[in-house]
Amino acid sequence: MTVSPYQGSDKNKKQQVEQMFDNIAPKYDFLNHFLSLGIDKLWRKKAVRILGGYKPQSVLDVASGTGDFAIATSKIAPQKIVGFDLSEQMIKVGAEKVKRLKLDHLISFRKGDSENMPFADASFDAITVAFGVRNFENLEKGLQEFYRVLKPGGVAIVLEFSKPKYFPFKQLYKFYFFHILPRLGGLISRDASAYSYLPESVMAFPDDQDFLNILKKTGFAESRQWRLSLGIATIYLGQK
């Protein structure tokens, strides 16, 4: 069964995800850092350190949202970063933030569908995406697009929520994720469905070895992962 933000809606998942992010865009950054206790910033820093070892000059940040990953990636001095997202409102917030940080000469934004991207084959040295691939309507199609627009030898860095495996942290995490986070997120964002969808989408996502297998299936010759914070999140790397 496909997990969507607004069950019962006559819109497809892609349209619902766009609607959801348009709705929560004004509170998105605050809630990200608040609900993760700021740990999400450390996860992005580690992902950027891994990416820095490949010295990419052109980076496509997919599901860029308000640009946090793109901004973090600017620290490794690429020549160009394109933030690509489905939500107009998230891009608006991101563009304002990038301009405020005086990074608009380096980071630009473009709206579009990550499963059908308007970029030529072999356009980028690297692709980054944080907490976005589980929202794809067709995961394999999205990853095939990643492979297509990467240059030979290019890398995709995927930071995504995953599922802790060990007692008692697994049980504590599930209680927070299903009972505390949706209430706080819904109260602050005024979109309860968005923060009920979050844990449901994480539980439905093929994490760990299952995701590495999908990377391989979609063409990536080499792949590996780093599990973070006892398995709350994972960094995946696929190389073309």
Backbone bond lengths (Angstrom), bond angles and torsions (degrees), N, CA, C in turn:
res aa  C-N    CA-C-N  psi(-1)  N-CA   C-N-CA  omega(-1)  CA-C   N-CA-C  phi
1 M - - - 1.467 - - 1.536 110.16 -
2 T 1.326 116.23 134.21 1.454 121.18 177.78 1.526 109.70 -76.15
3 V 1.330 115.98 129.56 1.465 121.06 177.15 1.519 107.90 -91.33
4 S 1.332 116.78 122.16 1.465 122.77 -178.53 1.518 110.07 -125.66
5 P 1.340 117.22 155.66 1.465 119.91 -177.94 1.520 114.49 -61.86
6 Y 1.341 117.26 -40.29 1.459 120.56 -173.22 1.530 109.43 -120.95
7 Q 1.319 115.74 81.99 1.459 120.46 -178.74 1.534 109.82 -59.56
8 G 1.311 115.62 134.42 1.461 120.29 -178.06 1.509 113.33 95.93
9 S 1.351 116.95 -10.50 1.462 120.57 177.75 1.519 109.78 -70.84
10 D 1.354 116.65 150.21 1.460 119.90 177.24 1.532 112.00 -86.12
11 K 1.348 116.82 1.39 1.466 121.14 176.80 1.524 109.91 -86.26
12 N 1.346 117.34 153.07 1.461 120.06 175.45 1.529 109.63 -76.20
13 K 1.329 116.71 172.82 1.469 120.09 -175.00 1.520 111.51 -59.31
14 K 1.320 117.10 -42.10 1.469 120.59 -177.88 1.528 110.69 -59.55
15 Q 1.322 116.59 -44.65 1.466 120.89 179.36 1.528 111.34 -66.39
16 Q 1.329 116.10 -37.59 1.463 119.84 178.57 1.526 111.61 -67.44
17 V 1.325 116.95 -39.85 1.468 120.76 178.49 1.528 110.05 -63.79
18 E 1.328 116.58 -42.09 1.472 120.08 177.05 1.525 110.53 -60.59
19 Q 1.327 116.48 -46.14 1.468 121.40 178.87 1.526 110.88 -61.08
20 M 1.328 117.04 -43.58 1.459 121.58 -178.73 1.527 111.34 -60.38
21 F 1.331 116.41 -48.60 1.459 118.98 -177.48 1.522 112.30 -71.17
22 D 1.322 117.72 -31.95 1.464 119.53 172.23 1.531 110.20 -61.02
23 N 1.339 116.12 -40.15 1.466 120.78 -178.24 1.526 112.84 -66.73
24 I 1.344 116.74 -42.06 1.474 119.41 -171.58 1.526 113.07 -97.45
25 A 1.336 118.11 0.68 1.470 121.22 -175.39 1.530 114.10 -51.48
26 P 1.348 119.66 -44.12 1.470 118.41 -177.11 1.523 114.21 -62.65
27 K 1.331 117.73 -28.28 1.467 121.43 -177.50 1.525 112.85 -107.05
28 Y 1.323 117.19 2.14 1.463 120.88 -169.14 1.531 112.42 -61.38
29 D 1.324 117.90 -49.91 1.465 120.66 -177.44 1.525 111.43 -61.67
30 F 1.314 115.80 -46.43 1.473 119.43 179.95 1.521 110.83 -58.97
31 L 1.331 116.20 -47.29 1.466 119.45 -176.84 1.524 111.90 -67.35
32 N 1.320 117.57 -38.04 1.460 120.68 177.65 1.518 111.72 -54.75
33 H 1.339 115.08 -50.48 1.461 120.16 -175.84 1.530 111.30 -76.07
34 F 1.320 117.06 -36.57 1.467 121.43 -178.66 1.530 111.19 -68.04
35 L 1.330 116.62 -48.91 1.465 119.98 -174.92 1.527 112.83 -73.29
36 S 1.322 117.22 -22.08 1.473 120.24 177.26 1.528 111.45 -99.23
37 L 1.333 116.95 4.10 1.478 122.78 -177.39 1.533 111.16 58.70
38 G 1.324 116.10 27.88 1.464 121.60 177.58 1.518 114.86 82.25
39 I 1.334 117.19 -1.56 1.470 120.15 -176.93 1.526 111.22 -66.44
40 D 1.335 117.09 -27.06 1.466 119.80 -179.71 1.532 111.86 -58.32
41 K 1.352 117.17 -30.44 1.462 120.47 178.13 1.531 110.93 -65.70
42 L 1.342 116.22 -39.49 1.465 120.49 178.93 1.523 110.90 -67.59
43 W 1.327 116.39 -37.57 1.470 120.23 178.15 1.524 110.49 -62.16
44 R 1.327 116.90 -43.80 1.471 120.20 179.84 1.529 110.46 -64.63
45 K 1.327 116.62 -40.15 1.467 119.76 179.93 1.522 110.87 -61.00
46 K 1.331 116.72 -41.99 1.475 119.62 178.70 1.528 110.30 -64.74
47 A 1.325 116.89 -42.86 1.462 120.66 178.88 1.528 110.68 -60.48
48 V 1.314 116.77 -41.02 1.467 121.17 179.98 1.526 110.60 -67.40
49 R 1.336 117.22 -37.81 1.469 119.88 176.77 1.528 110.69 -61.52
50 I 1.322 116.50 -41.68 1.470 120.12 177.77 1.526 109.94 -63.56
51 L 1.328 116.63 -45.96 1.464 121.39 179.96 1.523 111.42 -61.73
52 G 1.334 116.51 -36.77 1.463 121.05 -177.88 1.518 113.43 -59.21
53 G 1.320 116.46 -27.12 1.461 119.93 178.80 1.519 113.11 -66.09
54 Y 1.334 116.89 -17.18 1.471 121.43 -179.65 1.526 112.43 -97.83
55 K 1.339 116.67 -5.82 1.470 123.03 176.08 1.542 113.69 48.87
56 P 1.325 118.27 54.07 1.473 120.18 -179.36 1.528 111.45 -71.83
57 Q 1.316 115.99 142.27 1.461 120.81 176.29 1.527 112.17 -97.79
58 S 1.331 116.34 -29.25 1.466 120.54 177.80 1.535 108.48 -125.56
59 V 1.341 116.16 127.76 1.465 121.36 -174.97 1.524 109.73 -128.33
60 L 1.318 115.98 132.58 1.462 122.28 173.51 1.527 107.86 -106.53
61 D 1.327 116.37 117.49 1.463 120.77 178.62 1.525 108.11 -99.03
62 V 1.334 115.80 102.11 1.458 122.42 -176.03 1.525 109.86 -83.35
63 A 1.353 116.01 147.83 1.467 121.03 -174.49 1.525 108.96 51.50
64 S 1.318 114.45 46.10 1.466 122.34 -170.14 1.520 113.26 -65.10
65 G 1.346 116.54 -27.91 1.462 119.61 179.22 1.508 112.13 59.73
66 T 1.322 116.25 -123.54 1.465 120.59 -179.15 1.528 112.13 -91.54
67 G 1.326 116.83 11.55 1.458 120.92 169.17 1.515 117.54 86.08
68 D 1.331 119.33 12.91 1.468 120.27 -177.45 1.527 112.64 -59.18
69 F 1.329 116.57 -43.09 1.470 119.33 -178.53 1.528 109.92 -70.46
70 A 1.313 116.62 -40.35 1.465 120.43 177.69 1.526 110.96 -60.69
71 I 1.322 116.16 -42.74 1.472 120.87 179.03 1.520 110.68 -64.33
72 A 1.333 116.95 -43.21 1.464 120.82 178.16 1.522 111.01 -63.16
73 T 1.331 116.41 -37.30 1.466 121.87 -178.93 1.524 111.63 -68.33
74 S 1.330 117.88 -24.51 1.465 120.93 179.33 1.530 111.79 -60.92
75 K 1.344 117.73 -20.51 1.470 121.96 -178.48 1.520 112.11 -67.51
76 I 1.346 117.85 -22.01 1.467 119.50 -179.30 1.529 111.87 -96.10
77 A 1.322 116.00 12.50 1.469 124.05 168.78 1.523 116.23 59.92
78 P 1.334 118.46 49.38 1.468 118.64 168.79 1.527 109.39 -72.55
79 Q 1.310 117.04 168.05 1.466 120.36 179.85 1.524 112.06 -88.48
80 K 1.348 116.66 -22.84 1.470 120.30 -176.71 1.521 109.54 -152.06
81 I 1.350 116.33 134.27 1.459 121.81 172.52 1.527 107.56 -129.55
82 V 1.321 116.21 127.90 1.462 121.20 175.98 1.527 108.19 -112.30
83 G 1.328 115.91 120.84 1.450 121.29 174.32 1.523 109.20 -90.86
84 F 1.324 116.55 124.96 1.468 121.67 -172.80 1.526 108.82 -123.89
85 D 1.326 116.99 125.23 1.464 119.14 -174.95 1.527 111.02 -151.80
86 L 1.319 114.20 156.38 1.467 122.01 -179.18 1.529 112.43 -80.53
87 S 1.341 116.41 -26.00 1.464 121.56 -171.46 1.527 112.98 -97.80
88 E 1.313 115.55 119.36 1.466 121.60 178.58 1.527 111.66 -61.53
89 Q 1.322 116.62 -40.87 1.470 120.44 -177.38 1.527 112.06 -68.91
90 M 1.333 117.37 -37.93 1.464 120.01 176.84 1.524 110.13 -64.75
91 I 1.327 116.39 -42.32 1.460 120.30 178.33 1.527 110.86 -61.93
92 K 1.318 116.60 -39.65 1.464 120.79 179.32 1.527 111.05 -59.81
93 V 1.329 116.26 -46.46 1.470 120.72 177.69 1.535 109.97 -62.73
94 G 1.340 116.09 -43.61 1.458 120.65 -179.08 1.523 112.47 -63.35
95 A 1.328 116.72 -43.29 1.466 120.26 -179.33 1.527 111.13 -63.64
96 E 1.329 116.43 -39.03 1.470 119.98 177.70 1.528 110.76 -65.08
97 K 1.318 116.42 -40.06 1.469 120.98 -179.61 1.532 110.92 -66.33
98 V 1.330 115.77 -44.03 1.463 121.31 179.90 1.529 110.70 -63.16
99 K 1.319 116.46 -40.28 1.467 120.24 178.20 1.524 111.10 -65.76
100 R 1.322 116.05 -41.08 1.467 121.26 178.75 1.527 111.35 -61.64
101 L 1.335 116.26 -34.65 1.465 121.63 -179.86 1.525 112.66 -86.68
102 K 1.344 115.82 2.06 1.466 122.33 179.98 1.543 111.46 59.31
103 L 1.319 114.70 41.52 1.465 120.82 177.53 1.529 111.63 -114.63
104 D 1.342 116.85 10.78 1.462 120.02 -176.53 1.532 112.94 -71.05
105 H 1.331 117.78 -12.86 1.470 120.47 173.49 1.530 111.07 -75.34
106 L 1.345 116.10 -19.87 1.459 122.16 -175.56 1.529 112.57 -107.88
107 I 1.346 115.96 -39.28 1.460 121.13 -174.12 1.521 110.09 -110.18
108 S 1.317 116.21 123.50 1.465 121.67 174.29 1.527 108.31 -120.50
109 F 1.323 117.16 161.77 1.465 121.82 -178.50 1.520 110.84 -121.74
110 R 1.309 113.60 149.66 1.459 120.15 177.30 1.526 108.82 -143.63
111 K 1.312 116.80 137.85 1.464 121.45 179.42 1.531 109.71 -92.03
112 G 1.332 115.33 139.95 1.451 118.15 176.47 1.514 113.09 170.11
113 D 1.318 114.51 -178.47 1.458 124.00 -175.06 1.527 109.77 -95.84
114 S 1.330 116.50 121.50 1.468 121.05 -177.08 1.522 113.15 -67.41
115 E 1.328 117.14 -15.61 1.464 120.15 179.09 1.530 111.72 -94.19
116 N 1.331 116.21 0.75 1.471 121.44 178.85 1.526 107.77 -154.79
117 M 1.335 115.50 73.02 1.466 120.14 -168.83 1.530 112.35 -84.54
118 P 1.331 116.84 143.73 1.471 121.36 -176.63 1.528 113.18 -86.90
119 F 1.329 116.37 43.21 1.460 120.77 -179.21 1.521 109.01 -120.98
120 A 1.330 115.64 147.56 1.467 120.94 179.30 1.524 110.73 -69.15
121 D 1.306 115.99 159.82 1.465 120.83 174.22 1.528 109.68 -56.26
122 A 1.328 115.89 145.87 1.472 122.39 174.00 1.534 112.46 54.38
123 S 1.333 116.47 48.93 1.465 121.42 -176.94 1.530 114.25 -93.93
124 F 1.344 117.83 -24.36 1.460 120.54 -170.67 1.529 112.18 -130.14
125 D 1.336 114.43 148.32 1.469 120.55 175.15 1.528 111.37 -76.78
126 A 1.325 116.49 -29.33 1.466 119.46 -176.54 1.521 110.52 -151.07
127 I 1.319 114.86 152.12 1.458 122.76 171.79 1.514 107.95 -123.22
128 T 1.319 116.31 135.83 1.462 121.41 173.61 1.526 108.11 -121.18
129 V 1.318 115.28 149.76 1.469 119.69 173.46 1.526 107.75 -156.18
130 A 1.319 116.19 128.73 1.460 121.39 179.23 1.524 109.76 -117.79
131 F 1.317 116.14 120.78 1.460 123.56 174.76 1.529 111.71 55.99
132 G 1.328 115.94 38.01 1.456 119.80 -176.91 1.511 115.36 -121.58
133 V 1.338 118.07 -32.18 1.465 118.13 -171.14 1.533 112.68 -68.27
134 R 1.339 117.17 -26.15 1.475 117.70 179.48 1.536 111.56 -70.39
135 N 1.333 116.38 -12.54 1.469 120.35 177.74 1.525 112.88 -90.17
136 F 1.335 117.19 -4.43 1.463 119.61 179.69 1.528 109.47 -65.57
137 E 1.302 114.99 142.51 1.467 119.66 175.45 1.528 110.14 -71.34
138 N 1.337 115.84 -38.82 1.461 121.86 177.55 1.528 107.59 -130.08
139 L 1.335 116.40 99.01 1.465 121.74 -173.94 1.521 112.10 -59.62
140 E 1.314 117.25 -46.03 1.464 119.69 -177.58 1.533 111.57 -63.91
141 K 1.310 116.59 -39.38 1.462 119.91 178.78 1.528 110.47 -63.47
142 G 1.330 116.67 -41.15 1.461 120.68 177.73 1.519 111.99 -62.40
143 L 1.331 117.23 -43.88 1.458 120.60 -179.99 1.522 111.59 -69.40
144 Q 1.330 118.01 -31.40 1.464 121.21 174.08 1.534 110.69 -64.33
145 E 1.335 116.15 -36.06 1.464 120.57 175.56 1.533 110.73 -66.61
146 F 1.329 116.75 -39.96 1.467 120.09 175.25 1.534 108.89 -54.79
147 Y 1.340 114.94 -50.70 1.459 120.86 -177.13 1.526 110.68 -60.20
148 R 1.317 116.44 -41.89 1.468 121.08 -177.33 1.518 112.38 -62.24
149 V 1.341 117.70 -45.45 1.470 119.92 -173.65 1.530 113.12 -85.17
150 L 1.345 117.45 -7.47 1.458 119.99 175.49 1.522 111.32 -79.62
151 K 1.324 115.71 144.71 1.456 120.60 172.13 1.532 109.43 -73.59
152 P 1.323 118.48 156.87 1.464 120.40 175.14 1.537 110.49 -54.31
153 G 1.325 116.81 131.07 1.459 121.01 -176.97 1.514 113.43 86.60
154 G 1.343 116.61 -7.97 1.457 120.85 -179.70 1.526 111.99 -69.14
155 V 1.341 115.67 162.63 1.465 119.85 -176.60 1.524 111.50 -125.61
156 A 1.327 114.21 147.36 1.460 121.53 170.30 1.525 107.49 -110.30
157 I 1.330 115.72 127.11 1.464 121.70 176.43 1.521 107.39 -110.71
158 V 1.320 116.46 116.49 1.458 122.45 -177.65 1.524 109.20 -114.66
159 L 1.327 116.84 117.99 1.462 122.49 173.63 1.523 107.00 -104.77
160 E 1.326 116.14 121.12 1.461 119.15 -175.33 1.529 110.43 -145.74
161 F 1.324 115.53 151.12 1.464 119.93 173.66 1.524 109.66 -62.81
162 S 1.323 115.49 147.24 1.460 120.83 175.96 1.525 108.60 -138.30
163 K 1.328 115.68 -173.02 1.464 119.98 -172.03 1.530 110.75 -114.17
164 P 1.348 117.66 116.87 1.470 119.69 174.44 1.526 110.30 -57.95
165 K 1.334 115.71 148.88 1.463 119.91 -172.63 1.524 114.76 -110.80
166 Y 1.338 117.65 -18.96 1.458 118.47 -165.71 1.528 113.64 -113.46
167 F 1.306 115.05 141.54 1.465 123.89 175.31 1.538 108.93 -69.59
168 P 1.338 119.72 142.49 1.471 128.18 -1.38 1.529 113.08 -94.12
169 F 1.353 117.07 -1.91 1.461 119.52 -175.08 1.525 111.34 -62.00
170 K 1.320 116.63 -38.26 1.461 120.94 178.50 1.522 111.30 -55.11
171 Q 1.334 117.05 -45.20 1.466 121.81 -177.69 1.534 111.44 -70.26
172 L 1.332 116.75 -42.04 1.472 120.83 178.59 1.534 110.35 -63.18
173 Y 1.308 115.20 -43.45 1.468 120.97 179.91 1.524 110.61 -61.32
174 K 1.330 117.47 -45.88 1.463 120.74 -179.55 1.527 111.54 -62.87
175 F 1.319 116.88 -38.34 1.466 119.61 178.89 1.532 109.99 -63.24
176 Y 1.327 116.23 -47.07 1.469 120.02 178.38 1.523 110.61 -62.65
177 F 1.332 116.14 -45.55 1.453 121.83 -172.52 1.530 112.27 -67.05
178 F 1.326 116.66 -35.41 1.473 120.19 -175.52 1.526 114.10 -98.23
179 H 1.327 117.55 -20.13 1.465 118.97 -174.12 1.533 114.24 -117.74
180 I 1.329 117.96 -36.09 1.468 120.48 -177.34 1.524 111.10 -92.60
181 L 1.340 115.94 -53.29 1.470 120.77 -176.26 1.527 113.41 -57.24
182 P 1.339 120.45 -46.69 1.477 118.67 -179.24 1.529 113.02 -62.02
183 R 1.323 116.68 -36.36 1.475 119.17 -179.78 1.520 111.09 -68.63
184 L 1.339 116.86 -46.67 1.467 120.13 179.52 1.527 110.69 -65.52
185 G 1.320 116.46 -46.76 1.462 120.45 -178.85 1.513 112.39 -62.68
186 G 1.330 116.18 -42.96 1.462 120.24 179.53 1.508 112.05 -66.05
187 L 1.331 116.55 -39.11 1.469 121.55 -179.27 1.530 111.24 -64.84
188 I 1.334 115.79 -45.17 1.468 119.78 -175.73 1.528 111.63 -77.35
189 S 1.339 116.74 -40.78 1.469 119.66 -176.54 1.523 112.91 -84.21
190 R 1.338 116.60 -18.51 1.469 123.92 -174.51 1.529 111.97 63.92
191 D 1.332 115.26 25.56 1.458 120.74 173.84 1.530 107.01 -135.27
192 A 1.322 115.69 86.29 1.464 120.92 -175.61 1.525 111.75 -61.64
193 S 1.329 116.58 -34.70 1.467 119.88 -177.83 1.524 112.08 -63.29
194 A 1.328 117.03 -35.72 1.461 120.66 -178.09 1.524 110.92 -61.76
195 Y 1.322 116.92 -39.33 1.461 119.89 -175.49 1.527 112.84 -94.33
196 S 1.315 117.23 -3.86 1.471 121.10 164.44 1.529 109.04 -85.10
197 Y 1.336 115.01 -35.52 1.462 120.97 178.55 1.525 111.47 -64.68
198 L 1.354 117.38 -34.98 1.464 120.85 -175.64 1.531 112.30 -54.85
199 P 1.349 120.07 -58.38 1.470 118.22 179.76 1.523 113.51 -64.90
200 E 1.328 116.91 -34.22 1.465 119.60 179.20 1.525 111.02 -64.08
201 S 1.333 116.08 -40.54 1.469 119.80 -178.78 1.528 111.12 -70.29
202 V 1.329 116.74 -33.88 1.467 120.29 178.17 1.526 110.13 -67.33
203 M 1.327 116.62 -43.47 1.462 119.89 -179.47 1.535 111.73 -65.56
204 A 1.332 116.68 -30.17 1.472 120.69 -179.05 1.525 112.56 -84.04
205 F 1.333 117.72 -12.95 1.463 121.49 -173.78 1.533 110.92 -77.21
206 P 1.341 117.73 136.29 1.467 121.55 178.81 1.529 111.10 -78.35
207 D 1.318 116.79 88.05 1.466 119.80 -174.68 1.526 111.56 -90.24
208 D 1.339 115.40 -177.21 1.458 123.31 173.38 1.543 110.40 58.63
209 Q 1.313 117.87 -134.14 1.459 121.65 -175.95 1.527 112.40 -63.27
210 D 1.333 116.52 -30.15 1.468 119.63 178.85 1.527 111.00 -60.77
211 F 1.347 116.48 -40.74 1.464 119.02 179.58 1.528 110.89 -72.17
212 L 1.328 117.10 -37.87 1.463 119.63 176.35 1.527 110.47 -60.34
213 N 1.322 116.95 -37.37 1.473 121.06 177.85 1.529 111.51 -64.53
214 I 1.348 116.03 -37.28 1.469 119.72 178.97 1.525 110.42 -69.57
215 L 1.327 117.38 -38.35 1.467 120.45 175.31 1.528 110.19 -57.74
216 K 1.322 115.50 -45.64 1.470 119.94 179.59 1.530 110.94 -63.24
217 K 1.328 115.71 -42.37 1.461 121.06 -178.71 1.524 111.81 -63.11
218 T 1.344 116.68 -32.64 1.464 120.38 -177.30 1.530 112.59 -89.86
219 G 1.341 116.64 9.13 1.456 119.41 169.95 1.517 116.77 116.95
220 F 1.321 118.21 -15.44 1.460 120.06 -175.86 1.530 110.34 -70.40
221 A 1.328 114.91 120.69 1.463 120.42 -174.21 1.526 111.66 -71.76
222 E 1.315 116.47 -36.55 1.466 121.03 -178.73 1.519 109.06 -125.68
223 S 1.323 116.21 140.11 1.459 119.58 176.70 1.528 109.52 -150.41
224 R 1.318 115.73 152.45 1.461 121.29 176.43 1.521 108.74 -157.71
225 Q 1.332 116.49 171.84 1.460 120.27 -177.91 1.524 111.40 -143.50
226 W 1.339 113.70 157.06 1.461 122.76 172.99 1.520 107.13 -129.07
227 R 1.332 117.79 113.42 1.461 120.37 177.97 1.517 108.65 -83.50
228 L 1.342 116.33 136.93 1.456 122.79 -171.15 1.527 111.09 -118.68
229 S 1.335 115.85 147.37 1.470 122.06 172.15 1.533 111.82 48.50
230 L 1.339 115.30 54.24 1.463 122.39 177.45 1.533 112.92 61.71
231 G 1.332 115.33 25.25 1.458 119.63 175.28 1.515 115.70 95.99
232 I 1.340 118.67 8.23 1.478 120.40 177.56 1.523 109.83 -64.34
233 A 1.327 115.75 -37.53 1.464 121.14 -179.59 1.518 108.99 -138.96
234 T 1.317 115.69 163.20 1.463 121.38 178.78 1.526 109.50 -141.39
235 I 1.326 115.42 139.62 1.468 121.29 170.07 1.526 107.40 -98.40
236 Y 1.321 115.97 126.67 1.457 121.43 176.27 1.533 108.54 -112.46
237 L 1.312 116.42 143.67 1.467 120.74 175.83 1.517 108.29 -127.07
238 G 1.323 115.16 128.78 1.466 120.98 173.05 1.517 108.57 -123.21
239 Q 1.329 116.72 133.29 1.481 120.56 -179.83 1.511 109.84 -116.07
240 K 1.324 115.06 134.47 1.471 121.42 -179.42 1.524 110.05 -77.67
